[in-house]
Amino acid sequence: MLRVCGKFLKGYILSPNMLEYLKIKISKSKLRDNFDKVKESFQIMLQDGMTYHASKYFKEPYKNVMDCEMNVFRNMLEFIHLWNNNIGFHSYIEKYLKYNYQLVLNLKGADLRGTNLKGAKLRGADLRGAKLIGSDISKADLSKADLRRADLREADLRETDLRGAKLMFAKFDEEQVTYLTNCNLLKSLVYVEECDRLIDYLEYQNMKEAYITTPDPHHSQHTDKYPIYK
């Protein structure tokens, strides 16, 4: 599988029609119940290089090696998502994400907790439901990325470009919302450690304003009137 993927996914970007065709073929093949094998192969490719095993086996030189590497990487991300699984990645994925400059990547549901993505170019990436807790995403380009339901709590988002990003139900912490000024946080959620709850951003702002204007020591006990998300 390492050799085949490295050889045949390097030259072009898989189209939506081709991905749909592959999904149908997989559903009727032995691969349907072998997601762990596909995932393991991808993890090895992240470690050794996307085209390493193919070039070694087929003994053919590749031109524009980095373009080939990134094409295979992008296509493999699409390929493994045909199983609709949430995917955890080895830290080797960091180098590919940080090298990317133009490809729109499918990272839906990816477990990227604690990764170093400082300065990464992830414009327009599909990060729906991704776990980015504690990651360094400072100075990264996440403009127009789809971050709906992504968990960004405790991530370093300083100087991160989130302009045009979709943030509905994305999870942030209280510190982050104090410095995020270049994005629309409406309909996102804020984790309030004091009450161990996720609260709608707009209601969180109303709650803070009410607390400041009405310094009632018992006021914080009435947060149940705000939308709470577990």
Phi and psi restraints in degrees (value plus and minus 20) as a CYANA .aco file:
   2 LEU   PHI     -78.8   -38.8
   2 LEU   PSI     -63.4   -23.4
   3 ARG   PHI     -89.1   -49.1
   3 ARG   PSI     -65.4   -25.4
   4 VAL   PHI     -84.9   -44.9
   4 VAL   PSI     -66.6   -26.6
   5 CYS   PHI     -83.4   -43.4
   5 CYS   PSI     -62.4   -22.4
   6 GLY   PHI     -84.3   -44.3
   6 GLY   PSI     -54.1   -14.1
   7 LYS   PHI    -100.2   -60.2
   7 LYS   PSI     -66.8   -26.8
   8 PHE   PHI    -115.2   -75.2
   8 PHE   PSI     -26.2    13.8
   9 LEU   PHI    -126.7   -86.7
   9 LEU   PSI     -10.4    29.6
  10 LYS   PHI    -109.9   -69.9
  10 LYS   PSI     -43.6    -3.6
  11 GLY   PHI    -110.2   -70.2
  11 GLY   PSI     -38.6     1.4
  12 TYR   PHI    -176.8  -136.8
  12 TYR   PSI     147.2   187.2
  13 ILE   PHI    -113.8   -73.8
  13 ILE   PSI     108.6   148.6
  14 LEU   PHI     -83.5   -43.5
  14 LEU   PSI     110.1   150.1
  15 SER   PHI    -101.8   -61.8
  15 SER   PSI     142.3   182.3
  16 PRO   PHI     -76.8   -36.8
  16 PRO   PSI     -58.4   -18.4
  17 ASN   PHI     -85.3   -45.3
  17 ASN   PSI     -61.2   -21.2
  18 MET   PHI     -85.6   -45.6
  18 MET   PSI     -59.6   -19.6
  19 LEU   PHI     -84.7   -44.7
  19 LEU   PSI     -59.1   -19.1
  20 GLU   PHI     -85.4   -45.4
  20 GLU   PSI     -59.6   -19.6
  21 TYR   PHI     -82.9   -42.9
  21 TYR   PSI     -64.7   -24.7
  22 LEU   PHI     -83.2   -43.2
  22 LEU   PSI     -57.9   -17.9
  23 LYS   PHI     -81.9   -41.9
  23 LYS   PSI     -61.4   -21.4
  24 ILE   PHI     -86.4   -46.4
  24 ILE   PSI     -63.4   -23.4
  25 LYS   PHI     -83.0   -43.0
  25 LYS   PSI     -61.2   -21.2
  26 ILE   PHI     -84.0   -44.0
  26 ILE   PSI     -60.0   -20.0
  27 SER   PHI     -82.7   -42.7
  27 SER   PSI     -39.4     0.6
  28 LYS   PHI    -127.9   -87.9
  28 LYS   PSI     -11.4    28.6
  29 SER   PHI    -139.9   -99.9
  29 SER   PSI     156.1   196.1
  30 LYS   PHI     -86.3   -46.3
  30 LYS   PSI     -42.2    -2.2
  31 LEU   PHI     -85.0   -45.0
  31 LEU   PSI     -40.9    -0.9
  32 ARG   PHI     -73.7   -33.7
  32 ARG   PSI     -58.4   -18.4
  33 ASP   PHI    -125.6   -85.6
  33 ASP   PSI       0.0    40.0
  34 ASN   PHI    -143.2  -103.2
  34 ASN   PSI      20.5    60.5
  35 PHE   PHI     -80.2   -40.2
  35 PHE   PSI     -57.9   -17.9
  36 ASP   PHI     -79.7   -39.7
  36 ASP   PSI     -56.9   -16.9
  37 LYS   PHI     -87.5   -47.5
  37 LYS   PSI     -61.9   -21.9
  38 VAL   PHI     -85.1   -45.1
  38 VAL   PSI     -63.8   -23.8
  39 LYS   PHI     -82.7   -42.7
  39 LYS   PSI     -63.8   -23.8
  40 GLU   PHI     -81.3   -41.3
  40 GLU   PSI     -60.9   -20.9
  41 SER   PHI     -82.3   -42.3
  41 SER   PSI     -62.5   -22.5
  42 PHE   PHI     -85.1   -45.1
  42 PHE   PSI     -59.2   -19.2
  43 GLN   PHI     -83.3   -43.3
  43 GLN   PSI     -58.9   -18.9
  44 ILE   PHI     -86.4   -46.4
  44 ILE   PSI     -59.4   -19.4
  45 MET   PHI     -85.1   -45.1
  45 MET   PSI     -56.1   -16.1
  46 LEU   PHI     -83.0   -43.0
  46 LEU   PSI     -56.8   -16.8
  47 GLN   PHI     -97.1   -57.1
  47 GLN   PSI     -66.0   -26.0
  48 ASP   PHI    -112.7   -72.7
  48 ASP   PSI     -40.0     0.0
  49 GLY   PHI      98.0   138.0
  49 GLY   PSI     120.9   160.9
  50 MET   PHI     -82.1   -42.1
  50 MET   PSI     -55.8   -15.8
  51 THR   PHI    -129.1   -89.1
  51 THR   PSI     -18.3    21.7
  52 TYR   PHI     -77.6   -37.6
  52 TYR   PSI     -72.4   -32.4
  53 HIS   PHI     -89.2   -49.2
  53 HIS   PSI     -52.9   -12.9
  54 ALA   PHI     -88.7   -48.7
  54 ALA   PSI     -66.9   -26.9
  55 SER   PHI     -85.5   -45.5
  55 SER   PSI     -53.8   -13.8
  56 LYS   PHI     -89.7   -49.7
  56 LYS   PSI     -59.6   -19.6
  57 TYR   PHI    -100.0   -60.0
  57 TYR   PSI     -67.0   -27.0
  58 PHE   PHI    -103.9   -63.9
  58 PHE   PSI     -29.4    10.6
  59 LYS   PHI      30.9    70.9
  59 LYS   PSI      30.0    70.0
  60 GLU   PHI    -150.5  -110.5
  60 GLU   PSI     114.5   154.5
  61 PRO   PHI     -93.9   -53.9
  61 PRO   PSI     127.0   167.0
  62 TYR   PHI    -130.7   -90.7
  62 TYR   PSI     113.1   153.1
  63 LYS   PHI    -105.2   -65.2
  63 LYS   PSI     135.9   175.9
  64 ASN   PHI      28.9    68.9
  64 ASN   PSI      38.4    78.4
  65 VAL   PHI     -75.9   -35.9
  65 VAL   PSI     -62.9   -22.9
  66 MET   PHI     -87.3   -47.3
  66 MET   PSI     -55.6   -15.6
  67 ASP   PHI     -84.1   -44.1
  67 ASP   PSI     -61.4   -21.4
  68 CYS   PHI     -81.7   -41.7
  68 CYS   PSI     -64.9   -24.9
  69 GLU   PHI     -77.5   -37.5
  69 GLU   PSI     -66.9   -26.9
  70 MET   PHI     -91.7   -51.7
  70 MET   PSI     -54.5   -14.5
  71 ASN   PHI     -83.7   -43.7
  71 ASN   PSI     -65.1   -25.1
  72 VAL   PHI     -83.9   -43.9
  72 VAL   PSI     -62.4   -22.4
  73 PHE   PHI     -78.4   -38.4
  73 PHE   PSI     -68.9   -28.9
  74 ARG   PHI     -82.7   -42.7
  74 ARG   PSI     -64.8   -24.8
  75 ASN   PHI     -86.8   -46.8
  75 ASN   PSI     -57.1   -17.1
  76 MET   PHI     -85.4   -45.4
  76 MET   PSI     -56.4   -16.4
  77 LEU   PHI     -80.6   -40.6
  77 LEU   PSI     -63.6   -23.6
  78 GLU   PHI     -86.1   -46.1
  78 GLU   PSI     -60.5   -20.5
  79 PHE   PHI     -82.0   -42.0
  79 PHE   PSI     -68.4   -28.4
  80 ILE   PHI     -90.4   -50.4
  80 ILE   PSI     -41.6    -1.6
  81 HIS   PHI     -97.1   -57.1
  81 HIS   PSI     -26.1    13.9
  82 LEU   PHI     -86.9   -46.9
  82 LEU   PSI     -36.9     3.1
  83 TRP   PHI    -110.3   -70.3
  83 TRP   PSI     -26.1    13.9
  84 ASN   PHI      38.0    78.0
  84 ASN   PSI      17.5    57.5
  85 ASN   PHI    -121.8   -81.8
  85 ASN   PSI     129.7   169.7
  86 ASN   PHI     -96.8   -56.8
  86 ASN   PSI     114.6   154.6
  87 ILE   PHI    -144.3  -104.3
  87 ILE   PSI     109.6   149.6
  88 GLY   PHI    -117.7   -77.7
  88 GLY   PSI     120.5   160.5
  89 PHE   PHI    -138.7   -98.7
  89 PHE   PSI     130.6   170.6
  90 HIS   PHI     -89.9   -49.9
  90 HIS   PSI     136.6   176.6
  91 SER   PHI     -81.7   -41.7
  91 SER   PSI     -34.7     5.3
  92 TYR   PHI     -80.8   -40.8
  92 TYR   PSI     -39.5     0.5
  93 ILE   PHI     -86.2   -46.2
  93 ILE   PSI     -41.4    -1.4
  94 GLU   PHI     -76.5   -36.5
  94 GLU   PSI     -63.7   -23.7
  95 LYS   PHI     -85.2   -45.2
  95 LYS   PSI     -54.2   -14.2
  96 TYR   PHI     -92.8   -52.8
  96 TYR   PSI     -60.6   -20.6
  97 LEU   PHI     -86.9   -46.9
  97 LEU   PSI     -54.4   -14.4
  98 LYS   PHI    -101.6   -61.6
  98 LYS   PSI     -42.5    -2.5
  99 TYR   PHI    -102.5   -62.5
  99 TYR   PSI     -44.4    -4.4
 100 ASN   PHI     -81.0   -41.0
 100 ASN   PSI     113.0   153.0
 101 TYR   PHI    -143.8  -103.8
 101 TYR   PSI     -40.6    -0.6
 102 GLN   PHI    -159.3  -119.3
 102 GLN   PSI     -37.1     2.9
 103 LEU   PHI    -101.0   -61.0
 103 LEU   PSI     119.6   159.6
 104 VAL   PHI    -108.1   -68.1
 104 VAL   PSI      98.3   138.3
 105 LEU   PHI    -123.1   -83.1
 105 LEU   PSI     126.1   166.1
 106 ASN   PHI    -116.2   -76.2
 106 ASN   PSI      82.6   122.6
 107 LEU   PHI    -139.8   -99.8
 107 LEU   PSI       9.4    49.4
 108 LYS   PHI     -79.0   -39.0
 108 LYS   PSI     106.7   146.7
 109 GLY   PHI      50.8    90.8
 109 GLY   PSI     -11.2    28.8
 110 ALA   PHI     -89.0   -49.0
 110 ALA   PSI     120.1   160.1
 111 ASP   PHI    -113.0   -73.0
 111 ASP   PSI      80.7   120.7
 112 LEU   PHI    -138.4   -98.4
 112 LEU   PSI       9.4    49.4
 113 ARG   PHI     -80.2   -40.2
 113 ARG   PSI     110.7   150.7
 114 GLY   PHI      54.9    94.9
 114 GLY   PSI      -9.6    30.4
 115 THR   PHI    -100.8   -60.8
 115 THR   PSI     136.3   176.3
 116 ASN   PHI    -118.1   -78.1
 116 ASN   PSI      81.1   121.1
 117 LEU   PHI    -136.5   -96.5
 117 LEU   PSI       7.2    47.2
 118 LYS   PHI     -78.4   -38.4
 118 LYS   PSI     104.1   144.1
 119 GLY   PHI      55.9    95.9
 119 GLY   PSI     -12.5    27.5
 120 ALA   PHI     -85.7   -45.7
 120 ALA   PSI     126.9   166.9
 121 LYS   PHI    -120.0   -80.0
 121 LYS   PSI      75.8   115.8
 122 LEU   PHI    -142.2  -102.2
 122 LEU   PSI      14.6    54.6
 123 ARG   PHI     -77.6   -37.6
 123 ARG   PSI     107.4   147.4
 124 GLY   PHI      53.8    93.8
 124 GLY   PSI     -14.9    25.1
 125 ALA   PHI     -84.6   -44.6
 125 ALA   PSI     129.0   169.0
 126 ASP   PHI    -109.3   -69.3
 126 ASP   PSI      82.9   122.9
 127 LEU   PHI    -138.4   -98.4
 127 LEU   PSI       7.9    47.9
 128 ARG   PHI     -79.0   -39.0
 128 ARG   PSI     106.0   146.0
 129 GLY   PHI      49.9    89.9
 129 GLY   PSI     -10.1    29.9
 130 ALA   PHI     -89.4   -49.4
 130 ALA   PSI     128.1   168.1
 131 LYS   PHI    -120.3   -80.3
 131 LYS   PSI      90.0   130.0
 132 LEU   PHI    -140.6  -100.6
 132 LEU   PSI       3.2    43.2
 133 ILE   PHI     -78.7   -38.7
 133 ILE   PSI     107.6   147.6
 134 GLY   PHI      52.3    92.3
 134 GLY   PSI     -10.8    29.2
 135 SER   PHI    -100.8   -60.8
 135 SER   PSI     135.3   175.3
 136 ASP   PHI    -115.4   -75.4
 136 ASP   PSI      83.7   123.7
 137 ILE   PHI    -135.1   -95.1
 137 ILE   PSI      -2.8    37.2
 138 SER   PHI     -80.8   -40.8
 138 SER   PSI     121.2   161.2
 139 LYS   PHI      42.3    82.3
 139 LYS   PSI      -5.8    34.2
 140 ALA   PHI    -102.7   -62.7
 140 ALA   PSI     136.4   176.4
 141 ASP   PHI    -119.4   -79.4
 141 ASP   PSI      82.7   122.7
 142 LEU   PHI    -134.7   -94.7
 142 LEU   PSI       2.4    42.4
 143 SER   PHI     -81.8   -41.8
 143 SER   PSI     115.7   155.7
 144 LYS   PHI      42.3    82.3
 144 LYS   PSI      -6.9    33.1
 145 ALA   PHI     -93.7   -53.7
 145 ALA   PSI     132.9   172.9
 146 ASP   PHI    -117.2   -77.2
 146 ASP   PSI      82.7   122.7
 147 LEU   PHI    -132.1   -92.1
 147 LEU   PSI       2.3    42.3
 148 ARG   PHI     -79.2   -39.2
 148 ARG   PSI     108.8   148.8
 149 ARG   PHI      45.6    85.6
 149 ARG   PSI      -9.4    30.6
 150 ALA   PHI     -92.5   -52.5
 150 ALA   PSI     129.6   169.6
 151 ASP   PHI    -125.5   -85.5
 151 ASP   PSI      87.8   127.8
 152 LEU   PHI    -130.8   -90.8
 152 LEU   PSI      -7.4    32.6
 153 ARG   PHI     -80.2   -40.2
 153 ARG   PSI     118.0   158.0
 154 GLU   PHI      47.7    87.7
 154 GLU   PSI     -15.4    24.6
 155 ALA   PHI     -97.7   -57.7
 155 ALA   PSI     128.8   168.8
 156 ASP   PHI    -104.5   -64.5
 156 ASP   PSI      88.9   128.9
 157 LEU   PHI    -132.0   -92.0
 157 LEU   PSI      -3.0    37.0
 158 ARG   PHI     -85.7   -45.7
 158 ARG   PSI     109.2   149.2
 159 GLU   PHI      43.3    83.3
 159 GLU   PSI       0.7    40.7
 160 THR   PHI    -101.5   -61.5
 160 THR   PSI     113.5   153.5
 161 ASP   PHI    -105.9   -65.9
 161 ASP   PSI      87.9   127.9
 162 LEU   PHI    -134.7   -94.7
 162 LEU   PSI      -1.0    39.0
 163 ARG   PHI     -83.8   -43.8
 163 ARG   PSI     108.1   148.1
 164 GLY   PHI      56.8    96.8
 164 GLY   PSI     -16.8    23.2
 165 ALA   PHI     -92.8   -52.8
 165 ALA   PSI     127.1   167.1
 166 LYS   PHI    -108.6   -68.6
 166 LYS   PSI      97.2   137.2
 167 LEU   PHI    -141.7  -101.7
 167 LEU   PSI      -1.9    38.1
 168 MET   PHI     -80.6   -40.6
 168 MET   PSI     103.1   143.1
 169 PHE   PHI      43.6    83.6
 169 PHE   PSI      -5.8    34.2
 170 ALA   PHI     -88.6   -48.6
 170 ALA   PSI     125.0   165.0
 171 LYS   PHI    -123.5   -83.5
 171 LYS   PSI     105.8   145.8
 172 PHE   PHI    -143.6  -103.6
 172 PHE   PSI     148.7   188.7
 173 ASP   PHI    -128.6   -88.6
 173 ASP   PSI     152.2   192.2
 174 GLU   PHI     -83.6   -43.6
 174 GLU   PSI     -56.3   -16.3
 175 GLU   PHI     -85.4   -45.4
 175 GLU   PSI     -61.5   -21.5
 176 GLN   PHI     -81.6   -41.6
 176 GLN   PSI     -62.1   -22.1
 177 VAL   PHI     -89.6   -49.6
 177 VAL   PSI     -32.6     7.4
 178 THR   PHI     -96.3   -56.3
 178 THR   PSI     -43.2    -3.2
 179 TYR   PHI    -139.6   -99.6
 179 TYR   PSI     -22.8    17.2
 180 LEU   PHI    -103.2   -63.2
 180 LEU   PSI      85.4   125.4
 181 THR   PHI    -141.0  -101.0
 181 THR   PSI     -28.3    11.7
 182 ASN   PHI    -126.3   -86.3
 182 ASN   PSI       7.3    47.3
 183 CYS   PHI    -169.3  -129.3
 183 CYS   PSI     146.3   186.3
 184 ASN   PHI    -118.6   -78.6
 184 ASN   PSI      87.6   127.6
 185 LEU   PHI    -111.6   -71.6
 185 LEU   PSI     -19.0    21.0
 186 LEU   PHI     -78.3   -38.3
 186 LEU   PSI     115.7   155.7
 187 LYS   PHI      56.1    96.1
 187 LYS   PSI     -17.5    22.5
 188 SER   PHI    -106.6   -66.6
 188 SER   PSI     155.6   195.6
 189 LEU   PHI    -140.7  -100.7
 189 LEU   PSI     126.9   166.9
 190 VAL   PHI    -139.7   -99.7
 190 VAL   PSI     107.2   147.2
 191 TYR   PHI    -104.1   -64.1
 191 TYR   PSI     102.0   142.0
 192 VAL   PHI    -125.1   -85.1
 192 VAL   PSI      87.9   127.9
 193 GLU   PHI     -83.2   -43.2
 193 GLU   PSI     -54.9   -14.9
 194 GLU   PHI     -77.8   -37.8
 194 GLU   PSI     -57.6   -17.6
 195 CYS   PHI    -133.8   -93.8
 195 CYS   PSI     -14.3    25.7
 196 ASP   PHI      32.3    72.3
 196 ASP   PSI      31.5    71.5
 197 ARG   PHI    -160.0  -120.0
 197 ARG   PSI     134.1   174.1
 198 LEU   PHI    -117.8   -77.8
 198 LEU   PSI     107.6   147.6
 199 ILE   PHI    -143.8  -103.8
 199 ILE   PSI     118.9   158.9
 200 ASP   PHI     -71.5   -31.5
 200 ASP   PSI     115.0   155.0
 201 TYR   PHI     -76.2   -36.2
 201 TYR   PSI     -66.9   -26.9
 202 LEU   PHI     -83.9   -43.9
 202 LEU   PSI     -62.0   -22.0
 203 GLU   PHI     -89.4   -49.4
 203 GLU   PSI     -51.4   -11.4
 204 TYR   PHI     -82.6   -42.6
 204 TYR   PSI     -63.3   -23.3
 205 GLN   PHI     -84.9   -44.9
 205 GLN   PSI     -60.7   -20.7
 206 ASN   PHI     -83.7   -43.7
 206 ASN   PSI     -59.0   -19.0
 207 MET   PHI     -84.6   -44.6
 207 MET   PSI     -62.5   -22.5
 208 LYS   PHI     -83.8   -43.8
 208 LYS   PSI     -63.7   -23.7
 209 GLU   PHI     -84.4   -44.4
 209 GLU   PSI     -61.8   -21.8
 210 ALA   PHI     -84.4   -44.4
 210 ALA   PSI     -57.6   -17.6
 211 TYR   PHI     -86.3   -46.3
 211 TYR   PSI     -59.1   -19.1
 212 ILE   PHI     -89.7   -49.7
 212 ILE   PSI     -62.7   -22.7
 213 THR   PHI     -99.1   -59.1
 213 THR   PSI     -40.7    -0.7
 214 THR   PHI    -147.3  -107.3
 214 THR   PSI      63.4   103.4
 215 PRO   PHI     -91.8   -51.8
 215 PRO   PSI      43.2    83.2
 216 ASP   PHI    -112.2   -72.2
 216 ASP   PSI     100.5   140.5
 217 PRO   PHI     -80.6   -40.6
 217 PRO   PSI     -38.7     1.3
 218 HIS   PHI    -116.6   -76.6
 218 HIS   PSI     -19.4    20.6
 219 HIS   PHI     -81.6   -41.6
 219 HIS   PSI     -59.0   -19.0
 220 SER   PHI     -86.0   -46.0
 220 SER   PSI     -33.5     6.5
 221 GLN   PHI     -97.9   -57.9
 221 GLN   PSI     -30.1     9.9
 222 HIS   PHI    -125.4   -85.4
 222 HIS   PSI       8.2    48.2
 223 THR   PHI     -92.9   -52.9
 223 THR   PSI     -28.6    11.4
 224 ASP   PHI     -86.2   -46.2
 224 ASP   PSI     -36.4     3.6
 225 LYS   PHI     -96.1   -56.1
 225 LYS   PSI     -29.2    10.8
 226 TYR   PHI    -115.8   -75.8
 226 TYR   PSI     130.8   170.8
 227 PRO   PHI     -78.2   -38.2
 227 PRO   PSI     103.6   143.6
 228 ILE   PHI    -133.3   -93.3
 228 ILE   PSI     116.0   156.0
 229 TYR   PHI    -144.2  -104.2
 229 TYR   PSI     106.2   146.2
